[in-house]
Amino acid sequence: MESVPRYFMPPADHFVLLGPRGTGKTWLTKRFFPQALRVDLLEPETLRSLSARPERLRELIGARSEVRQVVIDEVQKLPVLLEY
């Protein structure tokens, strides 16, 4: 994938990164947050598990004390996660 230089300064707190498919949102989050816990809702098992019990997101985060950042990829598939 060809990269186009962009100016992006991640906010200090939480934020939502929106944009059309194929514009590099996942690539950008991997670049800026390489150590983040990644929750990919394109993985069917992850989507099923969190759909059944969205509060599992807290369990996933709590199980990893070193987690400082969480990236939820494709959150539009399960917007209720934004409440957690």
HUZI-V385986 format. One record per residue. PSI is psi in radians with two decimals (none if undefined). D_LAST is the distance of its C-alpha to the last C-alpha in Angstrom with 2 decimals. Layout:
# HUZI-V385986
psi:PSI d_last:D_LAST
psi:PSI d_last:D_LAST
This chain:
# HUZI-V385986
psi:2.28 d_last:32.90
psi:2.39 d_last:34.57
psi:2.34 d_last:32.66
psi:2.16 d_last:33.24
psi:2.35 d_last:32.86
psi:2.67 d_last:30.23
psi:2.08 d_last:29.29
psi:2.14 d_last:25.63
psi:1.89 d_last:24.36
psi:2.37 d_last:20.68
psi:2.76 d_last:19.11
psi:-0.41 d_last:18.53
psi:-2.75 d_last:14.91
psi:2.75 d_last:12.21
psi:2.87 d_last:13.63
psi:2.24 d_last:13.84
psi:1.94 d_last:17.02
psi:2.67 d_last:18.66
psi:2.91 d_last:22.09
psi:2.78 d_last:24.36
psi:2.53 d_last:24.53
psi:0.29 d_last:26.63
psi:-0.02 d_last:26.45
psi:0.35 d_last:25.09
psi:-0.81 d_last:21.38
psi:-0.80 d_last:20.78
psi:-0.79 d_last:23.97
psi:-0.77 d_last:23.03
psi:-0.62 d_last:19.71
psi:-0.62 d_last:21.68
psi:-0.77 d_last:24.34
psi:-0.42 d_last:22.41
psi:1.09 d_last:19.78
psi:-0.44 d_last:21.84
psi:0.00 d_last:20.28
psi:2.62 d_last:16.61
psi:2.13 d_last:14.70
psi:2.20 d_last:15.00
psi:1.86 d_last:13.10
psi:1.88 d_last:15.69
psi:0.04 d_last:15.12
psi:-0.25 d_last:18.90
psi:2.01 d_last:19.40
psi:-0.71 d_last:19.99
psi:-0.72 d_last:19.12
psi:-0.79 d_last:15.65
psi:-0.79 d_last:15.05
psi:-0.80 d_last:16.62
psi:-0.84 d_last:14.76
psi:-0.46 d_last:11.20
psi:-0.70 d_last:12.70
psi:-0.68 d_last:14.15
psi:1.52 d_last:11.23
psi:-0.48 d_last:7.73
psi:-0.20 d_last:6.84
psi:-0.40 d_last:9.28
psi:-0.76 d_last:7.10
psi:-0.69 d_last:6.96
psi:-0.73 d_last:10.60
psi:-0.77 d_last:11.46
psi:-0.76 d_last:10.59
psi:-0.47 d_last:12.24
psi:-0.24 d_last:15.18
psi:1.68 d_last:16.15
psi:-0.41 d_last:17.08
psi:-0.10 d_last:18.49
psi:2.13 d_last:15.35
psi:-0.38 d_last:15.23
psi:2.55 d_last:13.78
psi:2.28 d_last:11.53
psi:2.13 d_last:12.79
psi:1.82 d_last:11.37
psi:2.35 d_last:14.73
psi:0.70 d_last:15.41
psi:-0.35 d_last:11.96
psi:-0.34 d_last:14.21
psi:-0.37 d_last:14.81
psi:1.22 d_last:11.41
psi:-0.35 d_last:9.97
psi:-0.38 d_last:7.60
psi:-0.41 d_last:5.30
psi:-0.35 d_last:5.40
psi:-0.33 d_last:3.81
psi:none d_last:0.00
